[in-house]
Amino acid sequence: MTSDSIDERLRRHNTNHKGFTGKASDWEIAYTELYQSKSEAYSRERLVKSWKSRKRIEALIRGAKFSGS
């Protein structure tokens, strides 16, 4: 989730800085969703991160329906 532009967020991820995303400089955008409010976006981000299923997240990125748990 970001309140900046997606390009700015990606630029920050790909610069050398402290933190998880600073350890690599090859981040790219695979998927985005737009929400009207920060709370809606944050809720969706927490939901997706809670899945802990690579297959389910890859299905989301591909736009496919996922029937697994």
Biotite code that builds the C-alpha atoms (Angstrom):
import biotite.structure as struc

atoms = struc.array([
    struc.Atom([0.000, 0.000, 0.000], chain_id="A", res_id=1, res_name="MET", atom_name="CA", element="C"),
    struc.Atom([1.289, 3.447, -0.832], chain_id="A", res_id=2, res_name="THR", atom_name="CA", element="C"),
    struc.Atom([0.028, 7.003, -0.873], chain_id="A", res_id=3, res_name="SER", atom_name="CA", element="C"),
    struc.Atom([2.882, 7.909, -3.266], chain_id="A", res_id=4, res_name="ASP", atom_name="CA", element="C"),
    struc.Atom([2.857, 7.109, -6.939], chain_id="A", res_id=5, res_name="SER", atom_name="CA", element="C"),
    struc.Atom([3.584, 3.475, -7.755], chain_id="A", res_id=6, res_name="ILE", atom_name="CA", element="C"),
    struc.Atom([6.718, 4.555, -9.642], chain_id="A", res_id=7, res_name="ASP", atom_name="CA", element="C"),
    struc.Atom([8.027, 6.401, -6.567], chain_id="A", res_id=8, res_name="GLU", atom_name="CA", element="C"),
    struc.Atom([7.319, 3.417, -4.318], chain_id="A", res_id=9, res_name="ARG", atom_name="CA", element="C"),
    struc.Atom([9.153, 1.100, -6.713], chain_id="A", res_id=10, res_name="LEU", atom_name="CA", element="C"),
    struc.Atom([12.100, 3.511, -6.937], chain_id="A", res_id=11, res_name="ARG", atom_name="CA", element="C"),
    struc.Atom([12.409, 3.523, -3.137], chain_id="A", res_id=12, res_name="ARG", atom_name="CA", element="C"),
    struc.Atom([12.298, -0.290, -3.016], chain_id="A", res_id=13, res_name="HIS", atom_name="CA", element="C"),
    struc.Atom([15.068, -0.504, -5.597], chain_id="A", res_id=14, res_name="ASN", atom_name="CA", element="C"),
    struc.Atom([17.437, 1.902, -3.830], chain_id="A", res_id=15, res_name="THR", atom_name="CA", element="C"),
    struc.Atom([19.955, 0.736, -1.281], chain_id="A", res_id=16, res_name="ASN", atom_name="CA", element="C"),
    struc.Atom([18.343, 1.400, 2.110], chain_id="A", res_id=17, res_name="HIS", atom_name="CA", element="C"),
    struc.Atom([17.884, -0.328, 5.425], chain_id="A", res_id=18, res_name="LYS", atom_name="CA", element="C"),
    struc.Atom([14.993, -2.727, 5.708], chain_id="A", res_id=19, res_name="GLY", atom_name="CA", element="C"),
    struc.Atom([13.681, -5.830, 3.994], chain_id="A", res_id=20, res_name="PHE", atom_name="CA", element="C"),
    struc.Atom([13.200, -4.347, 0.529], chain_id="A", res_id=21, res_name="THR", atom_name="CA", element="C"),
    struc.Atom([16.608, -2.648, 0.493], chain_id="A", res_id=22, res_name="GLY", atom_name="CA", element="C"),
    struc.Atom([18.482, -5.933, 0.237], chain_id="A", res_id=23, res_name="LYS", atom_name="CA", element="C"),
    struc.Atom([17.583, -6.423, -3.441], chain_id="A", res_id=24, res_name="ALA", atom_name="CA", element="C"),
    struc.Atom([17.437, -3.947, -6.293], chain_id="A", res_id=25, res_name="SER", atom_name="CA", element="C"),
    struc.Atom([15.407, -5.945, -8.785], chain_id="A", res_id=26, res_name="ASP", atom_name="CA", element="C"),
    struc.Atom([11.867, -5.331, -7.536], chain_id="A", res_id=27, res_name="TRP", atom_name="CA", element="C"),
    struc.Atom([9.178, -5.035, -10.192], chain_id="A", res_id=28, res_name="GLU", atom_name="CA", element="C"),
    struc.Atom([5.426, -4.493, -10.097], chain_id="A", res_id=29, res_name="ILE", atom_name="CA", element="C"),
    struc.Atom([3.443, -7.661, -10.745], chain_id="A", res_id=30, res_name="ALA", atom_name="CA", element="C"),
    struc.Atom([-0.039, -6.607, -9.615], chain_id="A", res_id=31, res_name="TYR", atom_name="CA", element="C"),
    struc.Atom([-1.928, -3.558, -8.391], chain_id="A", res_id=32, res_name="THR", atom_name="CA", element="C"),
    struc.Atom([-5.388, -2.723, -7.096], chain_id="A", res_id=33, res_name="GLU", atom_name="CA", element="C"),
    struc.Atom([-6.874, 0.715, -6.538], chain_id="A", res_id=34, res_name="LEU", atom_name="CA", element="C"),
    struc.Atom([-8.985, 1.664, -3.513], chain_id="A", res_id=35, res_name="TYR", atom_name="CA", element="C"),
    struc.Atom([-10.815, 4.830, -2.543], chain_id="A", res_id=36, res_name="GLN", atom_name="CA", element="C"),
    struc.Atom([-9.471, 4.888, 1.004], chain_id="A", res_id=37, res_name="SER", atom_name="CA", element="C"),
    struc.Atom([-6.298, 4.004, 2.828], chain_id="A", res_id=38, res_name="LYS", atom_name="CA", element="C"),
    struc.Atom([-8.232, 1.760, 5.221], chain_id="A", res_id=39, res_name="SER", atom_name="CA", element="C"),
    struc.Atom([-9.708, -0.285, 2.354], chain_id="A", res_id=40, res_name="GLU", atom_name="CA", element="C"),
    struc.Atom([-6.269, -0.685, 0.756], chain_id="A", res_id=41, res_name="ALA", atom_name="CA", element="C"),
    struc.Atom([-4.667, -1.653, 4.063], chain_id="A", res_id=42, res_name="TYR", atom_name="CA", element="C"),
    struc.Atom([-7.415, -4.208, 4.748], chain_id="A", res_id=43, res_name="SER", atom_name="CA", element="C"),
    struc.Atom([-6.907, -5.814, 1.337], chain_id="A", res_id=44, res_name="ARG", atom_name="CA", element="C"),
    struc.Atom([-3.111, -5.852, 1.782], chain_id="A", res_id=45, res_name="GLU", atom_name="CA", element="C"),
    struc.Atom([-3.466, -7.613, 5.149], chain_id="A", res_id=46, res_name="ARG", atom_name="CA", element="C"),
    struc.Atom([-5.846, -10.161, 3.611], chain_id="A", res_id=47, res_name="LEU", atom_name="CA", element="C"),
    struc.Atom([-3.521, -11.020, 0.721], chain_id="A", res_id=48, res_name="VAL", atom_name="CA", element="C"),
    struc.Atom([-0.496, -11.257, 3.021], chain_id="A", res_id=49, res_name="LYS", atom_name="CA", element="C"),
    struc.Atom([-2.451, -13.559, 5.356], chain_id="A", res_id=50, res_name="SER", atom_name="CA", element="C"),
    struc.Atom([-2.944, -16.135, 2.595], chain_id="A", res_id=51, res_name="TRP", atom_name="CA", element="C"),
    struc.Atom([0.635, -17.488, 2.924], chain_id="A", res_id=52, res_name="LYS", atom_name="CA", element="C"),
    struc.Atom([0.002, -19.467, -0.263], chain_id="A", res_id=53, res_name="SER", atom_name="CA", element="C"),
    struc.Atom([2.255, -18.865, -3.242], chain_id="A", res_id=54, res_name="ARG", atom_name="CA", element="C"),
    struc.Atom([-0.233, -20.602, -5.567], chain_id="A", res_id=55, res_name="LYS", atom_name="CA", element="C"),
    struc.Atom([-3.103, -18.424, -4.391], chain_id="A", res_id=56, res_name="ARG", atom_name="CA", element="C"),
    struc.Atom([-1.083, -15.215, -4.781], chain_id="A", res_id=57, res_name="ILE", atom_name="CA", element="C"),
    struc.Atom([0.137, -16.280, -8.241], chain_id="A", res_id=58, res_name="GLU", atom_name="CA", element="C"),
    struc.Atom([-3.482, -16.991, -9.223], chain_id="A", res_id=59, res_name="ALA", atom_name="CA", element="C"),
    struc.Atom([-4.426, -13.470, -8.078], chain_id="A", res_id=60, res_name="LEU", atom_name="CA", element="C"),
    struc.Atom([-1.638, -11.994, -10.206], chain_id="A", res_id=61, res_name="ILE", atom_name="CA", element="C"),
    struc.Atom([-2.748, -14.028, -13.242], chain_id="A", res_id=62, res_name="ARG", atom_name="CA", element="C"),
    struc.Atom([-6.351, -12.978, -12.693], chain_id="A", res_id=63, res_name="GLY", atom_name="CA", element="C"),
    struc.Atom([-7.448, -16.573, -12.201], chain_id="A", res_id=64, res_name="ALA", atom_name="CA", element="C"),
    struc.Atom([-9.947, -17.872, -9.683], chain_id="A", res_id=65, res_name="LYS", atom_name="CA", element="C"),
    struc.Atom([-8.272, -19.930, -6.964], chain_id="A", res_id=66, res_name="PHE", atom_name="CA", element="C"),
    struc.Atom([-10.152, -22.850, -5.470], chain_id="A", res_id=67, res_name="SER", atom_name="CA", element="C"),
    struc.Atom([-7.481, -23.969, -2.985], chain_id="A", res_id=68, res_name="GLY", atom_name="CA", element="C"),
    struc.Atom([-7.385, -22.984, 0.665], chain_id="A", res_id=69, res_name="SER", atom_name="CA", element="C"),
])
